Amino acid sequence: MIRTRGLTKDFVVSRTETVHAVRGIDLDVAPGELVAVLGPNGAGKTTTMRMLTTLIRPTAGSATVAGADITSDPATVRRNIGYVGQGNGAGHVQRAADEIVAQGRIYGLDAGTARRRADDLLDALDLRPLARRKVSDLSGGQRRRLDVALGLVHAPRLLFLDEPSTGLDPQTRANLWDHILRLRAERDMTIVLTTHYLDEADTMAERVVVVDHGRVIADDTADGLKRTLAGDRLVLEVADDGPVSPTTAAPQLAELVSRVPGARDVSVDGRTVSARVADAPAAVPGVVVAASAAGLTVATAQAIRPTLDDVFLALTGRSLRDEGAPPDAVTGDDPLADPTATTTDPQTRKDAA
Amino acid sequence: MTTATLTPPVTMPTAAPAVRRSWFADVWLVMTRELRPVVREPFSVVFGLVQPLVFLGLFGPLLVGSVGEQGLSGADVWQWFVPAILVMTTLFGTSTTGSNLQYEMQTGAHERMLVTPLSRSSQLVGRSLKEMVPLTAQAVIVVLVMLPFGFRADPVGAVVGILMLAVLGIGIGSLSYALAIAVRKQEWMFWVVQQTFLFPLLILSGMLLPLETGPAWMRAASTVNPLRWVVDAERALFAGDLSATAVGWGWLAALATAAVGLVVGVRTIVRSTD
């Protein structure tokens, strides 16, 4: 469905300065996949997506999207994909239903089919009561659902979602995802999305591509990434009032923990013993039983699964939350007028040429 | 939460139909989409009339007072002033239309259109052609409003005159869109440039005061202002002087503005997406 080789985009900021937004990305997406592209702001996610959707031309490299080359045959690419950008696709002075019908007509549907599809999507995305409402009168979440409807009206084989839920409250996000996943199941669609919400990539995507500084630094299932790059953590606490005093009990427990498969980084802090292990939940019963046999009382046990943030930390030494967590204020207020400015973050990607 | 589902994929082709629509059909789609809000809220057309009506209401009487002393009757002054106000309406309405596109660039609506199969050029041409509709409606309103004040309009001349304004409006609208796209990285530039051009064009067209009484350099400068030729043509047309040479020059100026506007506009939108 998507195949890129050495996809590169440089933005010439001035005569002495070039921003290397995307540096040689090789990416293959098979039909039917749901892929999340994850990375901090300015990692090159959006620039990559803008190249794949023919909004900007790559500086170097090539990409085939939905069967056509993005540089030599952008028209075919555009006909075969759906795109939900970061902003709101519907014109603010238009009415919601009008825009869906117009979008269908633009993609070559006849008037009757376009109206039928619009009706279906209004129902599927809970927009029916808002059909005749002006887009400017819709709430952020309603507009976002309308954006998704616009991206789906022509039943594309491949759907691009650029930060589909940024700025939405958790309930609206979950709701939007219900809709997207159901439509995907019905239509056998390939979906590529960018996000800086870790939990979104974690729970929604079957495959996570981590991008940083314009490069792909990891590409696996969320579980696979966590297993290979971060690992589980086991945290145990010895009892204060056990038969053995905590100061001797804790090191003894640490000794037991270090025999757990895959154990490393075993550390003791007061009564607390923590370690990285291959499979923390499976390790808890064994450790507790062994401790009991050795006369140690385990007061609490925690099996902590890694998050994608741990993965990112392991990959880059930086936390994704530092820059990714605060949502970009309110969605829609984000000025998108300048395609290059919104995708470049001087903090992370400015390189003197 | 709805339990409704989409119709089964029987009617859902996996790819869009392979039939390519003609460029004209693309233009038509863009234009009808742009017109829909105008049709839905026809009153919006009236807002564009505030400025011309201010000039008619506040500047017109002054003009009657000052020019009238030189031998023109009040009715004759309206005969001279109202056709010019129609050109002003066109100028104000279409030169600001780029700001609508600026807004769509901010919200993401423009970007959405750029990813559709609509050709870039059809997106600009369709938008520009749409300008004809509100400006025609506005011109008709101004003419109707002024009839009770003694303004006389030759019916055929009025129709031809409004048609000429429509052609002029396509050109100015197109240039306005081109400007919006060209300055998209510094949005405030749009109004700086628009205002910088607006008033010199207005004054050097002889819209408000006759150029004949101005210095020679102003009259020379006005010859390269297409609006001046359109203003002259409109005055002749509304007076019923359909065969005046001024009408020929007016058409030439309007058509040249439209041609230049569309070429500049299409080049700008095509180059904007790199």
HADDOCK unambig.tbl for C-alpha pairs under 7 A between the chains (distance, minus, plus):
assign (segid A and resid 53 and name CA) (segid B and resid 115 and name CA) 6.60 0.50 0.50
assign (segid A and resid 54 and name CA) (segid B and resid 115 and name CA) 6.90 0.50 0.50
assign (segid A and resid 55 and name CA) (segid B and resid 114 and name CA) 6.98 0.50 0.50
assign (segid A and resid 55 and name CA) (segid B and resid 115 and name CA) 6.65 0.50 0.50
assign (segid A and resid 55 and name CA) (segid B and resid 273 and name CA) 6.07 0.50 0.50
assign (segid A and resid 56 and name CA) (segid B and resid 273 and name CA) 5.68 0.50 0.50
assign (segid A and resid 56 and name CA) (segid B and resid 274 and name CA) 4.62 0.50 0.50
assign (segid A and resid 57 and name CA) (segid B and resid 274 and name CA) 5.33 0.50 0.50
assign (segid A and resid 75 and name CA) (segid B and resid 117 and name CA) 5.93 0.50 0.50
assign (segid A and resid 78 and name CA) (segid B and resid 115 and name CA) 5.70 0.50 0.50
assign (segid A and resid 78 and name CA) (segid B and resid 116 and name CA) 5.51 0.50 0.50
assign (segid A and resid 78 and name CA) (segid B and resid 117 and name CA) 5.40 0.50 0.50
assign (segid A and resid 79 and name CA) (segid B and resid 16 and name CA) 6.02 0.50 0.50
assign (segid A and resid 79 and name CA) (segid B and resid 116 and name CA) 6.62 0.50 0.50
assign (segid A and resid 79 and name CA) (segid B and resid 117 and name CA) 5.35 0.50 0.50
assign (segid A and resid 80 and name CA) (segid B and resid 15 and name CA) 5.64 0.50 0.50
assign (segid A and resid 80 and name CA) (segid B and resid 16 and name CA) 6.10 0.50 0.50
assign (segid A and resid 87 and name CA) (segid B and resid 107 and name CA) 5.32 0.50 0.50
assign (segid A and resid 87 and name CA) (segid B and resid 108 and name CA) 4.38 0.50 0.50
assign (segid A and resid 88 and name CA) (segid B and resid 107 and name CA) 5.37 0.50 0.50
assign (segid A and resid 88 and name CA) (segid B and resid 108 and name CA) 4.95 0.50 0.50
assign (segid A and resid 88 and name CA) (segid B and resid 109 and name CA) 6.10 0.50 0.50
assign (segid A and resid 89 and name CA) (segid B and resid 108 and name CA) 5.01 0.50 0.50
assign (segid A and resid 89 and name CA) (segid B and resid 109 and name CA) 4.00 0.50 0.50
assign (segid A and resid 89 and name CA) (segid B and resid 112 and name CA) 5.26 0.50 0.50
assign (segid A and resid 90 and name CA) (segid B and resid 109 and name CA) 5.30 0.50 0.50
assign (segid A and resid 91 and name CA) (segid B and resid 104 and name CA) 6.60 0.50 0.50
assign (segid A and resid 91 and name CA) (segid B and resid 109 and name CA) 5.43 0.50 0.50
assign (segid A and resid 93 and name CA) (segid B and resid 37 and name CA) 6.14 0.50 0.50
assign (segid A and resid 94 and name CA) (segid B and resid 37 and name CA) 5.78 0.50 0.50
assign (segid A and resid 102 and name CA) (segid B and resid 33 and name CA) 6.72 0.50 0.50
assign (segid A and resid 106 and name CA) (segid B and resid 29 and name CA) 6.87 0.50 0.50
assign (segid A and resid 106 and name CA) (segid B and resid 118 and name CA) 6.75 0.50 0.50
assign (segid A and resid 107 and name CA) (segid B and resid 16 and name CA) 6.73 0.50 0.50
assign (segid A and resid 107 and name CA) (segid B and resid 117 and name CA) 6.50 0.50 0.50
assign (segid A and resid 108 and name CA) (segid B and resid 17 and name CA) 6.61 0.50 0.50
assign (segid A and resid 120 and name CA) (segid B and resid 6 and name CA) 5.46 0.50 0.50
assign (segid A and resid 123 and name CA) (segid B and resid 4 and name CA) 6.19 0.50 0.50
assign (segid A and resid 124 and name CA) (segid B and resid 2 and name CA) 6.98 0.50 0.50
assign (segid A and resid 124 and name CA) (segid B and resid 4 and name CA) 6.03 0.50 0.50
assign (segid A and resid 124 and name CA) (segid B and resid 5 and name CA) 5.91 0.50 0.50
assign (segid A and resid 124 and name CA) (segid B and resid 6 and name CA) 6.63 0.50 0.50
assign (segid A and resid 126 and name CA) (segid B and resid 1 and name CA) 6.99 0.50 0.50
assign (segid A and resid 126 and name CA) (segid B and resid 2 and name CA) 6.49 0.50 0.50
assign (segid A and resid 154 and name CA) (segid B and resid 16 and name CA) 6.62 0.50 0.50
assign (segid A and resid 155 and name CA) (segid B and resid 12 and name CA) 6.24 0.50 0.50
assign (segid A and resid 155 and name CA) (segid B and resid 14 and name CA) 6.51 0.50 0.50
assign (segid A and resid 156 and name CA) (segid B and resid 14 and name CA) 6.35 0.50 0.50
assign (segid A and resid 156 and name CA) (segid B and resid 15 and name CA) 6.20 0.50 0.50
assign (segid A and resid 157 and name CA) (segid B and resid 14 and name CA) 5.66 0.50 0.50
assign (segid A and resid 157 and name CA) (segid B and resid 15 and name CA) 6.46 0.50 0.50
assign (segid A and resid 187 and name CA) (segid B and resid 9 and name CA) 6.63 0.50 0.50
assign (segid A and resid 332 and name CA) (segid B and resid 107 and name CA) 6.01 0.50 0.50
assign (segid A and resid 335 and name CA) (segid B and resid 106 and name CA) 5.10 0.50 0.50
assign (segid A and resid 336 and name CA) (segid B and resid 105 and name CA) 6.46 0.50 0.50
assign (segid A and resid 336 and name CA) (segid B and resid 106 and name CA) 4.90 0.50 0.50
assign (segid A and resid 336 and name CA) (segid B and resid 107 and name CA) 6.77 0.50 0.50
assign (segid A and resid 336 and name CA) (segid B and resid 108 and name CA) 6.58 0.50 0.50
assign (segid A and resid 337 and name CA) (segid B and resid 105 and name CA) 4.76 0.50 0.50
assign (segid A and resid 337 and name CA) (segid B and resid 106 and name CA) 4.66 0.50 0.50
assign (segid A and resid 337 and name CA) (segid B and resid 184 and name CA) 5.92 0.50 0.50
assign (segid A and resid 337 and name CA) (segid B and resid 185 and name CA) 6.90 0.50 0.50
assign (segid A and resid 338 and name CA) (segid B and resid 184 and name CA) 6.06 0.50 0.50
assign (segid A and resid 338 and name CA) (segid B and resid 185 and name CA) 5.34 0.50 0.50
